[in-house]
Amino acid sequence: MALKQPETASLVNLSIRVPASANDSLADAAAAVVERADAVESVERLQITDVTPRSNAVVVAAEAALVIDADLDPPTAALDAVVGVTVTAE
């Protein structure tokens, strides 16, 4: 039986590239992009603070409350590996 990794809550500001073809609400689609990071257990809250339309995507600035594996240093390190997600402030 594998042990579950400890988790930590992090409040971060993100820039998230959401595909224009997303069928969900903008907030749900942005949360789905962030949840692609293996270390992100869940997006507890995502508040969009700015929207910038592009030709094939929408870039949103958002404040997100995330549950992330606690073993990472910094906890948001796993977000760097997700295409379309940039941590703008922790």
C-alpha positions as CSV (number, residue, x, y, z in Angstrom):
1,M,0.0,0.0,0.0
2,A,1.5,3.3,-1.1
3,L,1.5,6.1,1.4
4,K,-0.1,9.4,0.4
5,Q,2.2,12.3,0.2
6,P,1.6,15.2,2.6
7,E,-0.1,18.2,1.1
8,T,0.0,21.9,1.6
9,A,-2.3,24.8,0.6
10,S,-0.7,27.5,-1.5
11,L,-2.2,30.8,-2.7
12,V,-0.6,31.9,-5.9
13,N,-1.1,34.3,-8.8
14,L,-0.9,32.6,-12.2
15,S,-1.0,33.4,-15.8
16,I,-2.9,30.6,-17.6
17,R,-3.3,30.0,-21.3
18,V,-6.8,28.5,-21.9
19,P,-7.4,27.0,-25.4
20,A,-10.2,28.8,-27.3
21,S,-11.8,25.4,-28.0
22,A,-12.5,24.8,-24.3
23,N,-16.1,23.8,-23.7
24,D,-16.2,24.6,-19.9
25,S,-16.6,28.0,-18.3
26,L,-13.4,30.0,-18.5
27,A,-12.7,29.4,-14.8
28,D,-13.3,25.6,-15.0
29,A,-11.1,25.4,-18.1
30,A,-8.3,27.4,-16.4
31,A,-8.5,25.1,-13.4
32,A,-8.2,22.1,-15.6
33,V,-5.0,23.4,-17.2
34,V,-3.5,24.0,-13.7
35,E,-4.6,20.5,-12.6
36,R,-2.4,19.0,-15.3
37,A,0.6,19.4,-12.9
38,D,1.2,16.0,-11.3
39,A,1.8,17.6,-7.9
40,V,-1.5,19.6,-7.8
41,E,-4.0,17.6,-5.9
42,S,-6.8,20.1,-6.5
43,V,-7.7,23.7,-7.3
44,E,-9.7,24.8,-4.3
45,R,-10.5,28.3,-5.6
46,L,-9.7,30.1,-8.8
47,Q,-10.6,33.8,-9.2
48,I,-9.9,35.4,-12.6
49,T,-8.6,38.9,-12.3
50,D,-7.8,39.7,-16.0
51,V,-8.6,38.2,-19.4
52,T,-6.6,38.7,-22.6
53,P,-8.0,37.2,-25.8
54,R,-5.5,35.8,-28.3
55,S,-6.1,34.3,-31.8
56,N,-6.3,30.6,-30.6
57,A,-6.5,31.0,-26.8
58,V,-7.5,33.2,-23.9
59,V,-4.8,34.2,-21.4
60,V,-6.2,34.7,-17.9
61,A,-4.6,36.2,-14.8
62,A,-5.9,34.4,-11.8
63,E,-5.5,34.0,-8.0
64,A,-5.6,30.4,-7.1
65,A,-5.8,28.4,-3.9
66,L,-4.1,25.1,-4.6
67,V,-3.6,21.9,-2.7
68,I,0.0,20.7,-3.7
69,D,2.3,17.9,-2.6
70,A,4.3,19.3,0.3
71,D,7.6,17.7,-0.7
72,L,8.2,20.3,-3.4
73,D,10.4,23.3,-2.7
74,P,9.0,25.7,-3.5
75,P,5.5,24.1,-3.5
76,T,4.7,25.7,-6.8
77,A,7.7,24.2,-8.6
78,A,5.6,21.6,-10.4
79,L,3.6,24.3,-12.1
80,D,6.6,25.3,-14.2
81,A,6.4,22.0,-16.1
82,V,2.8,22.7,-17.2
83,V,2.6,24.3,-20.7
84,G,0.5,27.4,-20.5
85,V,0.9,28.1,-16.8
86,T,3.3,30.7,-15.3
87,V,3.5,31.6,-11.6
88,T,3.5,35.4,-11.4
89,A,3.6,35.6,-7.6
90,E,3.5,33.3,-4.6
